[in-house]
Amino acid sequence: MLFNNSYNKLPEDFFQRINPIPVKNPQLITFNTKLGKRLGIEKKSNEQLAKIFSGNALIKGSSPIALAYAGHQFGYFVNQLGDGRAVLLGEISTPNNIRYDIQLKGSGQTKFSRQGDGRSPLGPVIREYLISESMNSLRVPTTRSLAAVTTGEEVIRETKLPGGVLTRVAESHIRVGTFEYFAAQNKIDNLHKLADYTINRHFQDIKDSSNKYLSLLEVVCEKQIQLVTKWMGVGFIHGVMNTDNTSIVGETIDYGPCAFMDEYDPAAVFSSIDTHGRYAYGNQPLIAQWNMTCFANCLIPLIDNKIQKAQEKAQEVINNFPKKMNDSLMKVMCKKVGLDFKKSDSDKVIKKLLQLMHSNQSDFTLTFSSLSKVINDEDSSVFLRQFKENKKITEWLIEWKKNIKKQKLSSKEVLKILRSSNPNFIPRNHLIENAITLATKDNDFTEMKKLLSILTKPYSNQSSNKDYMRSPKPEEKVSQTFCGT
């Protein structure tokens, strides 16, 4: 692994230089061999990997730092957050010159720990590993998981729990909250440095723009739109869309109390800390706009020397956000039923289906994935089983097929669109919880590894794994998910 660090060359205000704190008895749970190969990591023994990815052994060239940032948490501004249980080991450049951050989560206390222990229970490590790798296979922009280890130590939350460390790979760990950190202190020089660094590292194509900071706002807004609409397309609920969890490059980051919907419900909330439903499934587009408004406010001093003029320019970008978000969302959702979102009736068809799904408590994933069998005249039973109102859904099917025919696509072409847009397998909450329970209580990672294998092929048939497709039974339902801090 060859490090090519750049963030640590920024001023000391940006981070704390700190090594991960060694753990008692690190044991490798799993290593992402394919990702490791892509990153150019040489093959090592499990013992060596456990030492490296627990923080017990530092790789030559790494320069560990804990990043400083602030953030709006559930709408309230906190002026200092930062990496309280993580260290960035450094940045590596792949053989095709893509730069990635390598970060350990659960690596011990930093100055940003705010009286926390800096460790992670094993459960959140497993959750993030499974869901981030699933999201990658679902073609949703995301941070990746490279390795998971047990520490041989316990962490204390409500009870004693086994500890773990996750190795996260990201294009960037720069967040909206990183910009807010310097904006709140009115450190305009550091804000300039951060913005220039972000553009030079991530958005080279806007470097020569007539107003590169306004262009930065535009490109980050577009990244958020693409990300959130892809979340919506697979029924994903982030759960903590705080500005410190909003990646500038538009990757899904920080899989705390995240969840996937079973029954379709725009008001679905699973996070135990989201007591008012701020980050409910259907609120995510609006929250993305709110977060981008926070980002825009940080950039005001850079966009124009005249504050009013800068505000007007930034406001125009924010004003365009809802339409762009809605267009992108309709494109994603219409594609799930094989329709072109530009056709006038497509939005009516998808909205009608979603209304019926909501009133019938239909399974989000199964409803869409079973459409491919309906269009192919194979078997409509799985689709129809998602609805109690048989007459209304039958009427909808007739209308849907009429609109499909208007597009003048062959059945084969429509089938390809449906199958590529609708996964058969998602990381359902009860499956994740089962894997976590077995791992934490019995030190048994068999189910985690089996689930991982299934989730990394979400669009395939996998007939032998049908039980992993179904909705949870009443006794299996998970109503709340929890943050690991």
N, C-alpha and C positions, 0 to 999 in steps of 0.2 A: 504494500500500500504506500504510494508516494504522495506525501502531503505537499500542498501548494497553497499555504495559508495567506489570506489577504485581509480578512476582517480584523485580525489582531494587530494590523498596522494602523488602524484608526486610532484616534486619541483614547487615552485610558478611561475617559468618562463612559465609553461604550460597553465596558465589560469589566469583570474581575478575573485576573489570572489565578487559576486555582486547579490543582490536580484532583481527579476523582479520589475518593477515600476508599482504600482497599476493604474488601469484605472477607468474611471468615473462611468460607469454603465454597468457592464458585464452581458450579456444575453447568455444563452446556445443556440447554433444553433442545434448541434447534438452531441451525445456521442456514441462511438463505443462500444456497450454493449458486443458483443462477444469478442472483443479484451480485453476489460476491465476485463471480467471474466477470460480470459486466463492469464492475468497479476496479478490476485488475488486482484483486486480493489473492495472494498466493495461498495455495492449499496448506493448511496446518492441522495439527492434531486437535482433537476435541479439548484436551487439557490446555493447549496453547490458546485456542479460541476462547475458552472460558476465562482465562486470565486476562486476555486483551479486552473482551467485551463485558467484563465486570469492572474494569478500571484497575485491576491489580497489577497489570503490566502495561506500561506506556510504549506505544510504537514509536520508533525513531521518526522524528520529523513532526510529530504531533505537538500542538501548543495549546493545551486545554484552557478554555475560558468559559465563564458563565456570563451570558448576555444580559445587559440592562434593558428594560423596557417598562412602560407604564401600561395603562389600559382602562377602558370603560368596562366594568363588570356589572352586568344586568342594569346598564344605564348609568351607573355611578362611577365617577372617575377616581382611580387610585393612582397617585403620582409616581409610585415606585413598586413594581412587581419584580420582574426579572426571573432568571433561571434559578429557582429555589431548590430544585432537586435534579438538575441536569448540568452537564458540561459538554461544550462543543470541543471534541478532540482536535478538530481541524477540518480543512477542506482538501479534497482530492480531485484531481482531474482524470477523467477516464481516457482510455486510448483514443476516443473520438472527440476529446477536448470539451467534454461537458463537466462543469464543476459541481460537486456535491459536498454538502456538509455531513460530517459523521458525528452524531451526538449520542451520549449515554444518558438515559433517563433512569433516575433512582440511584445516582452515583454519589450521594452524600450532600452534606450541608454546604451552602455558599453564603455570601453576605446578603443574598436575596431570600433566604429561607424563611424569614419572618417567624422565628421560633419553631419552625417545622424541623423534622428530622432529616430531610433531604433524601429520604428513601422512598421506594415504591413497594407496595404489596405485590405479590405475584399475580393476583387476579387482573389488575389493570394492564400488566405487561402482556399477559395472554390475550386480553381483549384487544389491545392495540395491534398486536402482531397479527391476529386473525382478521380483524376488520380492515386494517390498512392494506394487507395483501389481497383481501377480497375486493376492496375498492379499486385497486390497481387492475385486477382482472375484469372488473365491471367497466373499465375505461373511464374512471373518474379520477381527475388529477389528485394526487395524494402524496404525502410523505410515505416512505417505505420502511419495512422492518428488516433489518439485516441479521440480528441475532437476539436470542433471549436466553438469560441464564438465571439460575437460582443462586442465592447468596450464602445459604447456610446460616442465615440470621433471621430473626423475627423482627417485624415492625409492629408497633402498637397503634391501632386505630380504635374502634370500639372494643375490639378484642385483639389478641395476639395473632398475627398472620405471617405466613412465610414471605420472605422478601425476594425481589427479583430485579433485574436490570434489563432494560430494552435498549438495543442499539437502533437509533432512528437515522435514516438517510433522507435528506431533503435537498431540493435545489437551493433553498434558502431558509434561514430562521428569522429573517427580517419580517416584522409584523407592523400593522398599523400602530400598535402600541409602542413600537420602537420610535416612530416619528413623534408620537404624542409625548414621549418621555422628554425629548429636547424642546418641543414646542411649549410644553407646560413650564419649563424653566426659562423660556425665552432665550435659549442658547441658539441663536440663528446661525452662527458659524458652524456648529455641530450639525444643525439641521441641513445646511448646505452640503456638508461633507457626506452625511448619510444619503441624501438625495442623489448626489453625484456618484457615490459608490454604487447605489442601487441601479442607476441607469447604466453605468459602465459595466457592471457585472451581469445584469439581467435583461436590460432593454437597450442594447447597442443601436437598434434601428431608430431610436428617437434621439440619439445623441446630438444629431445636427439639426434637430427641429428648431423652428423659429422661437418656440417657447417650450423648452424641454420639460419644464416642471408642470406645465399644464398638460403636456402630452403624457407625462408620468401619471397624472390623475386619470386621464382618459384610458390609458392602457391597463391600469390596475382595476378600474371600474369594469372594463370588459372582461378581465380575468375572473372577477368575482361573479359576474353574470353567468359566464360559461360554467363556473364551478357549481353555483347554487342550482342552476337549472338541471345539471346532471345529478345532483343530490336528489332533487325532486323526482326525476325520472326513475330512480330506483327505490324511492320511498324511504330515503335516509333522513334522519333527524340528528343534527350535530349536537344539540343539547346545550352548548355553551358558546354561542356565537359572539363572545366578547371581542373587543378590538385587539386584545393581546393574543387572541386565538385566530386572528385574521391575517393569513399569509399574504405578503405583497405579491408573490408570484402566482397566487391562485391555486395553491395546493391545500387539500384537506389536512389540517394539522390539529393535534391534541384531541385524541379520541377518549375523552373522559366518560361522561354519562351518555354517550351517543347510543342510538338504537335504530332499528329498521321497523317500519310499521308492519303489522300483520293486517288487520282490518284497515281499510282506507278511512281516514278521518283527518281533515285539515287541522283540527285542534289537537291532534295527538301530541302528547308530551310524556316522556319517560323519566327525564332527569329529576332526581329527588330534590335538587336545589332550585329548580325552575317552578316555584310554587304558583306563579301567576301566568304561566304559559307564554312568557315573552318569546321564547325560542321554539314555539310549536311548529310542526311541519309547515303549515300554511303561512306562517309569519316570516319564514326564512328570506323570501325576496325583499320584504320591507326592511328587515333587519340589515340585510346586505347594503341597502341604500343608506340606512342610518350610519352604518360603519364607514361607508365611503364619504359621508358628510363629515365625519370626524377626521378622516384622512385629508379631505379637502381643506378643512380648517387649519391643519398643520402646514399645508403648502402655501397658504395665502401670502406670507412674507417673501416667498421665492417666486411666485407667479408674476407679480408686478410690484414695483416700488410704491405705487399708489394703491393703498389698501382697498378703496372702494372699487377701483377698476379690477383688481385681483379677485375680489369677492364676486363681482358680476361675471367674470370669466369662469370661475369655479362653479358658481351657481348654475350656469348654463349646462355644464357637464352633468351636474346632479339632477337638473330638471329633465334631462334626456334619459336618465337612468331607468325610470319605470317603464317607458315604452320599449326600450331595448330589452329589459328583463322580461316583459310580457311576451314580446315577439320570440325571444329565445326559448321561453318556457313552452309556448304554444308549439313551437317547432319540435321540441323534444317530445311533448305529450302526444301530438298528432302522429308523429313517427311510430309511437308505440301501438297505434291502431292502423298503421300502414297508409296514413293519409298525408297529403301535401298540405302543410299549414297555410300556404298561400291561397288555396281554394276557399271560396267564401263560406261554404257550409262545413268545412272541417272543424272549425272551433266549436260550432254548435253540437256536432256529433260527439266530440271528446268531452265537452262540458256536460252533456246529457248523460254520458256513461259515468262520469265521475259523480254526478248527483245520485244516480241509481246505486253506484257502489257505496256511497256514503249512507244512504237510507237503508241499504240491505246489509251493511257491515261486511261487505265483500273483501276477501283477501286481495290485497293490492297486487302482489306478485303473481299469484295463481290466475287471477282474472286476465291479466295481460298475456301471460305465457301460454294460456290455453286457447287464445284466439287463433294461434297458428293451426290448431287442429280444426277449428271451425271453418276457417277460410279454405282449408284443404278437404273439407267434407269428410274428415276422418271420424271425429267423435266430439260432439258439443257438450257432452255430459259434465265434464269438469268445469267448463265455463258456466253452464246453466246452474250448477250446484252452488255457485257463489251468490245466487239471487233467490230471494223468496218471492219476489213479484214477477212471476213467470211471463205474464202477459206483456208487461212493460219492457222487459229485457228482450223478448221475442220481437217486439216492434222496433226496438233499437237495432237489433241484428239486421232486420230488413232494410232499415235506413242506412246502416253502415255499409252493407253490401252494395247498395245502389251507388253510394259515393265512391266505393272502391272501383266499381265498373266504369264510372265517369272518367277515371284517371287513365284508362286504357293501358293498364299494365297487365302483364300476364300473371296468372296465379303463382307461377314460379318466382317472379320478381317481387310480388307482394309478400309471399312466404319468406323470402330472404330478408326483407325489411323487418318483418315481424320477429323472426328468430334472432336477428342481430340486435334488436332493440329491447327485447324482453328476456331477462335471465330466468332460468329455471331454479337456480340456487342463489340464495342470499344468506348472509350471516344472521339468521333469525335469533332473537334474543334468548329463547330457551335452549338453543343449541350451544350458544356461546356460554351461557351460565352452566350448562352441564359439563362442558369441557373445563371450565374454571373450577367447578366443584371437585371434579375427579383429580385435577392437578394439585389443588391446594390442600385437600383433605387426605388424599391417598398417594400423593406424589406420582400420579399416573398420567402421563402425557399422551397416551395412545389415542384418546378421543380428539385431543387438540390436533394431533398430526393427521388423523383421518379427515377431520373437518377441513383442515387447511388444504389437503389434497382435493377435496370436493369443491371448495370455494374458489380455487384457482382455475376451475373449468366451469364457470357459471352458466354458459350458454349451451353446453353439451347436454346430451340426453341422460347419460349415466343411469340407465335403467335399474342397475343393482343398488342404487342409492336413493330410491324414490321416497323413503321415509324422511330424508333430509329436505324434501321439497314441501311437505305438507304444512298446513297451519298448526299451531300448537293446540293440544287438547286443553280443555278448561283448566285442569290441574297443572299444566305446564306453563301457562301464561305468565309472562314477566311484566309487572305493572310499573316497576321502578328500576332505574339504573343509577349507579353511584360513581362519583368522582373518586379518584384514587389518592387525593391529597389528604 
